[in-house]
Amino acid sequence: MMPLLRIARMLAWMPLAACSPAPHTFDRYLAQLPADTVAALPEMAWPPGTVLCPLALYQSALGEAAPPADRVNAFLKQKQFLGGEDWSLIVVKPAPAGNAGIEQLFFKRADYDVINDPQLMGRAAQTVPPGFVPRACVSAEQARVLVTRAQGSQRKRIIFGTL
């Protein structure tokens, strides 16, 4: 009787497991990048002029130096976003002022960390390829990601920037 009950429980949980969302295309792309590489972002059909601003774990606002910081931080404040265990990508599309055209994509913590703090970026990327400039926000057309790995660690570090 016990094995039958165990099978019934397993069958009851299967639909819930099937409902878990599949990783976003962008997340799958970042996860498959090898360490010590610079890569362009995949085509995501964002309109020209779109700006991408990653928020690292526990980060709840952009630094003031980032060009769309005022607009994005107002959006995050209105949403009462406090940061957390996941990282997110703020997509700022060219649109009227205010929250129109701002989208926040959430990504589960995976086998990589997104870094956008200037001090951490300098320490994380011991060998930055010539011409790569780390940025807190970057235009979608020019965006590149630098993938590094800390010595002795299997976790990759993703840094957004331009070439």
C-alpha angles and dihedrals in degrees: 000000000000095000089050091052091048091052091048091053092049091051090049092055096046096082090052092052090049090055095060109113119256116240115274116256090246092052093049090050094052092045093055096050113109121235120265096034140114115216139178117241120258119260106271099170093245112160119255111275094036114147123209121208118180119208114207126218112303092005112134102176143022122256114257093248094069111099099234093036097118093050095043095045091051088051092050092046092051089051089047088231112179103177122241147169093327129066122227140201118222110211112200110191121193102265142125118307122281126036095329108115097017117118129176118210116197124211129189117239106267136169090305138058126220112224125192105152107113094226093047091046090056092051096040096054105055091168111035112185115244111274097017111129117190113225136185089216128019137181112257091233094056099032120129131171125220113210116202136162128216115239110271094011132108092203116102122219120219119204122183119219147117137268 
